[in-house]
Amino acid sequence: MKIRYFAGARAAAGVADEDLVLDGSPTVAVVVSAIEERHGDRLAKVLAASSFLLDGVAVRDTSVPVPAGAQLDVLPPFAGG
């Protein structure tokens, strides 16, 4: 799967995007846990406040399975105006 990071998530991860391979049928929660492990506490803090898009659709339930080849976008809170 492809993970794309935006704004503060990009800064915390140190990359704009990356590929991630997990066995089985991981859920969004499992993917988030894996990228927390990969990038550490700085990204974990951002992920706690982030929302996610799975193939362009907002994820409300992190127990949703992530199919092979999917794209997960990490969207931290944005300031707006």
Accessible surface in RSA format (square Angstrom, percent):
REM  Atomic radii and reference values for relative SASA: ProtOr
REM  Chains: A
REM  Algorithm: Lee & Richards
REM  Probe-radius: 1.40
REM  Slices: 20
REM RES _ NUM      All-atoms   Total-Side   Main-Chain    Non-polar    All polar
REM                ABS   REL    ABS   REL    ABS   REL    ABS   REL    ABS   REL
RES MET A   1    32.30  16.7   6.98   4.6  25.33  60.3  11.70   9.9  20.61  27.3
RES LYS A   2    71.90  35.1  70.66  43.4   1.24   2.9  44.18  39.8  27.72  29.5
RES ILE A   3     0.00   0.0   0.00   0.0   0.00   0.0   0.00   0.0   0.00   0.0
RES ARG A   4    86.96  36.5  86.96  44.3   0.00   0.0  19.34  26.4  67.63  41.0
RES TYR A   5     0.77   0.4   0.00   0.0   0.77   2.0   0.00   0.0   0.77   0.9
RES PHE A   6    57.65  28.8  57.64  35.7   0.01   0.0  57.65  35.0   0.00   0.0
RES ALA A   7    56.70  52.1  26.41  40.8  30.29  68.9  45.63  64.3  11.06  29.3
RES GLY A   8    35.69  44.0   0.00   N/A  35.69  44.0  29.05  79.7   6.64  14.9
RES ALA A   9     0.00   0.0   0.00   0.0   0.00   0.0   0.00   0.0   0.00   0.0
RES ARG A  10   110.38  46.3 109.38  55.8   1.00   2.4  34.69  47.4  75.69  45.9
RES ALA A  11    59.70  54.9  41.00  63.3  18.70  42.5  51.67  72.8   8.02  21.3
RES ALA A  12    12.66  11.6   1.73   2.7  10.93  24.9   1.73   2.4  10.93  28.9
RES ALA A  13    10.95  10.1   0.00   0.0  10.95  24.9   0.24   0.3  10.70  28.4
RES GLY A  14    62.63  77.2   0.00   N/A  62.63  77.2  33.90  93.0  28.72  64.3
RES VAL A  15    58.01  38.2  50.40  45.6   7.60  18.3  57.96  50.4   0.05   0.1
RES ALA A  16    43.30  39.8  34.49  53.2   8.81  20.0  34.49  48.6   8.81  23.3
RES ASP A  17    66.09  46.3  53.60  53.3  12.49  29.5   1.61   3.8  64.48  64.3
RES GLU A  18    26.42  15.2  19.19  14.5   7.24  17.2  19.02  36.8   7.40   6.0
RES ASP A  19    94.19  66.0  78.00  77.6  16.19  38.3  29.15  68.6  65.04  64.9
RES LEU A  20     6.94   3.9   5.92   4.2   1.01   2.5   6.86   4.8   0.08   0.2
RES VAL A  21   133.51  87.9 109.18  98.8  24.33  58.6 111.69  97.0  21.82  59.2
RES LEU A  22    52.01  29.0  33.14  23.7  18.87  47.4  35.70  25.1  16.31  43.9
RES ASP A  23   142.02  99.5 117.05 116.5  24.96  59.0  41.81  98.4 100.21  99.9
RES GLY A  24    72.99  90.0   0.00   N/A  72.99  90.0  41.59 114.1  31.40  70.3
RES SER A  25    94.28  79.7  68.64  91.6  25.64  59.1  31.94  68.0  62.34  87.3
RES PRO A  26    11.18   8.1   4.70   4.3   6.48  23.6  11.13   9.2   0.05   0.3
RES THR A  27    35.65  25.4  35.58  36.1   0.08   0.2  32.27  43.4   3.38   5.1
RES VAL A  28     0.00   0.0   0.00   0.0   0.00   0.0   0.00   0.0   0.00   0.0
RES ALA A  29    46.22  42.5  38.40  59.3   7.82  17.8  41.61  58.6   4.61  12.2
RES VAL A  30    74.92  49.3  72.59  65.7   2.34   5.6  74.17  64.4   0.76   2.1
RES VAL A  31     0.00   0.0   0.00   0.0   0.00   0.0   0.00   0.0   0.00   0.0
RES VAL A  32    19.95  13.1  19.95  18.1   0.00   0.0  19.95  17.3   0.00   0.0
RES SER A  33    53.37  45.1  51.84  69.2   1.53   3.5  25.08  53.4  28.29  39.6
RES ALA A  34    22.41  20.6  12.97  20.0   9.44  21.5  18.15  25.6   4.26  11.3
RES ILE A  35     0.00   0.0   0.00   0.0   0.00   0.0   0.00   0.0   0.00   0.0
RES GLU A  36    60.12  34.5  56.82  43.0   3.30   7.9   6.92  13.4  53.20  43.4
RES GLU A  37   150.97  86.7 116.97  88.5  34.00  80.9  48.34  93.5 102.63  83.8
RES ARG A  38   123.16  51.7  86.50  44.1  36.67  87.3  38.66  52.8  84.50  51.2
RES HIS A  39    45.19  24.7  20.50  14.2  24.69  63.2  18.16  18.7  27.03  31.5
RES GLY A  40    30.88  38.1   0.00   N/A  30.88  38.1  30.24  83.0   0.64   1.4
RES ASP A  41   113.27  79.3 107.04 106.5   6.23  14.7  25.31  59.6  87.96  87.7
RES ARG A  42   155.16  65.1 146.28  74.6   8.88  21.1  61.80  84.5  93.36  56.6
RES LEU A  43     0.00   0.0   0.00   0.0   0.00   0.0   0.00   0.0   0.00   0.0
RES ALA A  44    27.74  25.5  24.18  37.3   3.56   8.1  24.66  34.7   3.08   8.2
RES LYS A  45   157.45  76.8 141.66  86.9  15.80  37.6  91.09  82.0  66.36  70.7
RES VAL A  46    33.25  21.9  27.86  25.2   5.40  13.0  33.22  28.9   0.03   0.1
RES LEU A  47     6.92   3.9   0.57   0.4   6.36  16.0   0.78   0.5   6.14  16.5
RES ALA A  48    93.86  86.3  49.20  75.9  44.67 101.6  62.09  87.4  31.78  84.2
RES ALA A  49    63.18  58.1  37.88  58.5  25.30  57.6  47.83  67.4  15.35  40.7
RES SER A  50    18.11  15.3   0.00   0.0  18.11  41.7   0.49   1.0  17.62  24.7
RES SER A  51    61.62  52.1  56.52  75.4   5.10  11.8  44.52  94.8  17.10  24.0
RES PHE A  52    16.31   8.2  15.14   9.4   1.16   3.0  15.14   9.2   1.16   3.3
RES LEU A  53    48.25  26.9  48.04  34.4   0.21   0.5  48.04  33.7   0.21   0.6
RES LEU A  54    20.25  11.3  17.23  12.3   3.02   7.6  17.23  12.1   3.02   8.1
RES ASP A  55    83.36  58.4  56.59  56.3  26.77  63.3  35.09  82.6  48.27  48.1
RES GLY A  56    56.09  69.2   0.00   N/A  56.09  69.2  27.07  74.3  29.02  65.0
RES VAL A  57   104.26  68.6 101.03  91.5   3.23   7.8 104.02  90.4   0.24   0.6
RES ALA A  58    46.89  43.1  29.92  46.2  16.97  38.6  29.92  42.1  16.97  44.9
RES VAL A  59    20.30  13.4   3.43   3.1  16.87  40.6   6.44   5.6  13.85  37.6
RES ARG A  60   213.34  89.6 173.10  88.2  40.23  95.8  80.26 109.7 133.08  80.7
RES ASP A  61    77.37  54.2  73.32  73.0   4.05   9.6  29.05  68.4  48.32  48.2
RES THR A  62    61.01  43.4  57.71  58.5   3.29   7.9  31.31  42.1  29.70  44.9
RES SER A  63    70.35  59.4  56.81  75.8  13.54  31.2  43.93  93.5  26.42  37.0
RES VAL A  64    54.74  36.0  52.43  47.5   2.31   5.6  54.74  47.6   0.00   0.0
RES PRO A  65    82.21  59.9  78.39  71.5   3.82  13.9  78.39  64.7   3.82  23.8
RES VAL A  66     3.37   2.2   0.09   0.1   3.28   7.9   0.13   0.1   3.24   8.8
RES PRO A  67    75.18  54.8  64.05  58.4  11.13  40.5  75.18  62.1   0.01   0.0
RES ALA A  68   107.02  98.4  69.61 107.4  37.41  85.1  77.94 109.8  29.08  77.0
RES GLY A  69    73.03  90.1   0.00   N/A  73.03  90.1  37.17 102.0  35.86  80.3
RES ALA A  70     3.26   3.0   0.06   0.1   3.20   7.3   3.00   4.2   0.26   0.7
RES GLN A  71    56.04  31.3  55.64  40.7   0.40   0.9  12.02  25.6  44.02  33.4
RES LEU A  72     0.22   0.1   0.10   0.1   0.12   0.3   0.10   0.1   0.12   0.3
RES ASP A  73     5.66   4.0   5.66   5.6   0.00   0.0   0.05   0.1   5.61   5.6
RES VAL A  74     0.00   0.0   0.00   0.0   0.00   0.0   0.00   0.0   0.00   0.0
RES LEU A  75    37.56  20.9  35.99  25.7   1.57   3.9  35.99  25.3   1.57   4.2
RES PRO A  76     7.99   5.8   6.41   5.8   1.58   5.8   6.41   5.3   1.58   9.8
RES PRO A  77    96.33  70.2  65.00  59.3  31.32 113.9  77.35  63.9  18.97 117.9
RES PHE A  78   125.55  62.8  91.95  57.0  33.60  87.4  95.56  57.9  29.99  85.8
RES ALA A  79   111.94 102.9  69.20 106.8  42.74  97.2  79.31 111.7  32.63  86.4
RES GLY A  80    78.25  96.5   0.00   N/A  78.25  96.5  39.36 108.0  38.89  87.1
RES GLY A  81   130.68 161.1   0.00   N/A 130.68 161.1  74.52 204.5  56.15 125.8
END  Absolute sums over single chains surface
CHAIN  1 A     4659.4       3305.3       1354.1       2712.8       1946.7
END  Absolute sums over all chains
TOTAL          4659.4       3305.3       1354.1       2712.8       1946.7
